[in-house]
Amino acid sequence: MLGFQASQCLRPLWLSIHLRSHNSHHVTRKCCFTGVRRKLHACVVGSGPAGFYTVQHLLKNNKEILVDLYERLPVPFGLVRFGVAPDHPDVKNVINSFTQTAHSERFAFYGNVMVGRDVMVSDLQEAYDAVVLSYGAEDDQLLRIPGEQLPGVYSARAIVGWYNGLPENKDLTPDLNVETAVVLGQGNVALDLARILLTPIDLLRKTDITGAALSAIAESSIKRIFLVGRRGPLQVAFTIKELREMVKLQGVRTMLNPSDFEGIERMLLENIPRPRRRLTELLLKSMPQSSSGCVGHREWGLLFHRSPTHILPTADGERVGGIRFQLNKLEASGDTVKAVPTGKSEDMPCGLVLRSIGYRSLPLDPDMPFDKRRGVIPNNQGRVEGRAGLYCSGWVKRGPQGVIATTMNDSFETGEAVLEDISNRSASPRAGFESIRPKLTSKGIQVVSFGDWERINRVEQERGLKLEKPREKILDVQEMLIHASG
Ligand code: FAD
């Protein structure tokens, strides 16, 4: 609990605090402080899981604190809305708990505000006792090989954003009129991509996938998808639940090359951690000869020991026609296993290449501390190095890895650091959003409250109802803003 400083205690008996309540009306809340202390104001930047879990921790563990959440889009929830696959509705249930948090009287949501452009981090630091940066990882890693810019090569981030309705990807129109697609990467995002592109269309229809993606996938000619990795079967990065879904996918055959698994059974007898052992056992069980019941007109498979060196054009040079791989062998290097080139290469024809080699955070503004090599804000348990009062949580804190539960734990750690520091620091009263508002007004920015978002939400759900799906997402920011204002 907070121990407030004596210097903050002399406040009038009745103090008016402007709060933007969840139903979007500005209310003036009269708080009776019996000659006591001022409210502490914190703000969080980014409304994905990291942002919301940080808010939850602050509100739950300090009954005095007010928390404002700034989000660049008019709609909240970050990758829960724009990343998690449409056929995984259960994962999105965290939205219910975030919504409950957002209904706290001590919370306000300011959507459609891009920090670093509409308002600077330094403005927020002047306005709040603590500022937490939870803005995720919105860029993607590049392969940096010839041909990467050819039409038909996409980042996983863009394709995921396209089928999940991220406004900036709404006009993507990927050409799925190809027989073979290659996904570079063997993580859960790579499996999501393959699964969504191969799932029977009648199953996808019942999800919140966008209408445009649904039509494109319904007309897709994709017959096979390969997920390609630099190393071997013991180094795949996906997890067992996602693999199980993939090998059981209706009408889709799994292709694995037995020669990639030579010696693996023997290695399983060694000291391999249980999750890795179970995952590998499932891969072994999924070999074509042992999955005779799973015959379909479409296929997916894993290719190992290959690193892309060139994306090859079609004969007319107009778009992607294939990939050149360098073949690798594995060498032990300390605790890890390294892929080392054998000097041999292989060309593989394909019409679509999806780069799924990771997301990447960027600095918010040029004078913010940022570790460009690791793509994170340098921090100590969430405290930004060299910047008192500034914190970070989620993917921008620890890098773009880990699931929502991991993000929750590190956000709680950051929340704890904020509360510890705030209780030890005396500071002058901060105006919070009241000192940010004039900056946004002068730029003509329409700020979206949580109540406004709930209006957008209702429109999406009503449209979804007519199509017998959970929601039909609005793709255009201007249209979101029209529905936000009722
Ligand atoms: P994000 O969720 O990205 O949130 C960042 C927020 O900050 C966004 O709302 C963004 O709009 C906002 N923002 C960015 N810049 C600014 C700015 N300048 N000003 C204001 N706001 C800003 N985990 C699971 O547990 N299950 C899954 O099934 C699953 N599927 C996934 C699928 C994909 C494709 C991906 C990429 C991830 C998936 N994850 C899944 C992982 C999970 O999404 C992450 O662990 C989690 O979203 C990270 O949270 P975050 O808040 O750090 O980032």
Residues whose N, C-alpha, C, O or C-beta is under 5 A from the ligand:
A	BS01	FAD	V45 G46 S47 G48 P49 A50 G51 Y70 E71 R72 L73 F77 G78 L79 V80 G83 V84 A85 H88 V91 V113 M114 V115 G116 S134 Y135 G136 A137 V160 V189 S393 G394 W395 V396 G402 V403 I404 A405 T407
